[in-house]
Amino acid sequence: MDQVSDLEFASDTSPSGKADSGKLKFDFVCLAVSNWSLVKSNPDYTFLGLAERGFRVLVVEPFESLPAAIRMAGIQKRRVKLDWGLRQVQENIWVYRPPPLALPGQSRSPMAARISGRLLAALVRRCIRKLNFGPVCTWSFMYNSGEFLRALPSDLRIYECGDDDAALARTDSQRRTVRTLDKEACEAADIVFAVTEELCAPRRAVNPATFEVNCGVDQEAFSVALDAHTEIPDSIAKLPKPILGYFGGLDPWKIDVPLITGIAKLRPEWSLVFIGYVWFGFDKKPFDDQPNIHVLGPKPYQDVPRFLKGMDIGLLPFPLNDITRNGDALKCYEYLAAGLPVVGRSVPVARRLNDLVEIAETPEEFVVACERHLRDTTKTKRDRSDAMRSHDWRLRVEQKISLIRKFAV
């Protein structure tokens, strides 16, 4: 599909802000991968974009079993959330948090996933009736949602793949189960979206109506880092320069610890800064042992541009595995929108944006690439940020809506 080139596109809304009855006529039921407002991710931008265009959107939070809900609460050091139910969070967006009634083992047992999908569909039908939704387009971002897509009465069904979820499986048996469930979701959908061609290719073999739509950035929000009046937080402003930074979860699948410690040892006068949650299973002791590595913890999403302003280079320090080889990296677009040069491993977004991202593999290559960027004055921060206008999340939503129109005829 041709890339949408600017932010001026035909709206599906009338001047009153309501969905134009002469155009696309759906209310959207969206099965999310995380709870509302926990993180700002590709699905969240889709929900916001649909609502901004006047469509009504019901966001369904993940359907957990009680043991899984208790385990996640322990990992996040909080109480189990008991506030399930339906609530409106902003104009045109409602969020439904289902009670933790799913069967345990949805990622290990296709039968558990299918039964849970049918149960969730029954719960969501109540919300649809209460909100008087219809006609309905069901849009799932969950690989194990094939039965949910089939069971919920819908006029159009979409499955969107954001990661190679099978790569997260702990055993070969679980990996086969995840692939089976992903295949069922592709078969149940009328349209499949995926964030990279690497994810599209195997799903297109199952469903020919599979299309690549990359992640999109809130260019306007992150370009605040270029504003002279934007204050840099003290926790990063006080650190020695240059500052190499990363924001996002410290996840064993996404952070190459030997790479980072190698860079830190090669340049002990540099500061390496990490902003985000330390996820279960990530051992940060090697970072604690290195005095120029600073783990600042999670920060409010709206404050991230302030921290990026304090950095000199954005890092994509990914280990090369099936998750990183196949997925897209929203943080890369966000670094660039904030004006930062980017150095990273050879992952899809780095190759796609190779005029803006320098690819490196070893600690030594990362150091050389960073030093080159620190000397380079040919591209300004404004140049990098402006280049992200064509990757704005509103354009990504428009790409998806354009495809939906074709299938809704």
Sequence and secondary structure as in RCSB ss.txt:
>XXXX:A:sequence
MDQVSDLEFASDTSPSGKADSGKLKFDFVCLAVSNWSLVKSNPDYTFLGLAERGFRVLVVEPFESLPAAIRMAGI
QKRRVKLDWGLRQVQENIWVYRPPPLALPGQSRSPMAARISGRLLAALVRRCIRKLNFGPVCTWSFMYNSGEFLR
ALPSDLRIYECGDDDAALARTDSQRRTVRTLDKEACEAADIVFAVTEELCAPRRAVNPATFEVNCGVDQEAFSVA
LDAHTEIPDSIAKLPKPILGYFGGLDPWKIDVPLITGIAKLRPEWSLVFIGYVWFGFDKKPFDDQPNIHVLGPKP
YQDVPRFLKGMDIGLLPFPLNDITRNGDALKCYEYLAAGLPVVGRSVPVARRLNDLVEIAETPEEFVVACERHLR
DTTKTKRDRSDAMRSHDWRLRVEQKISLIRKFAV
>XXXX:A:secstr
     SS    SB TTSSB TTS   EEEEE SS TTTS  HHHHHHHHHHHTT  EEEE    BHHHHHHHHHH
TTS      EEEEEETTEEEEE  SBS S TTT HHHHHHHHHHHHHHHHHHHHHHT  SEEEEE  TT HHHHH
HS  SEEEEEE S GGGG SSHHHHHHHHHHHHHHHHH SEEEESSHHHHHHHHTT S EEE    B HHHHGGG
G TT    HHHHTS SSEEEEES B TTT  HHHHHHHHHH TTSEEEEES B TT   HHHHTSTTEEEEE   
GGGHHHHHHT SEEEE    SHHHHHS  HHHHHHHHTT  EEE S HHHHHTTTTEEE  SHHHHHHHHHHHHH
  SS HHHHHHHGGGGBHHHHHHHHHHHHHHHH 
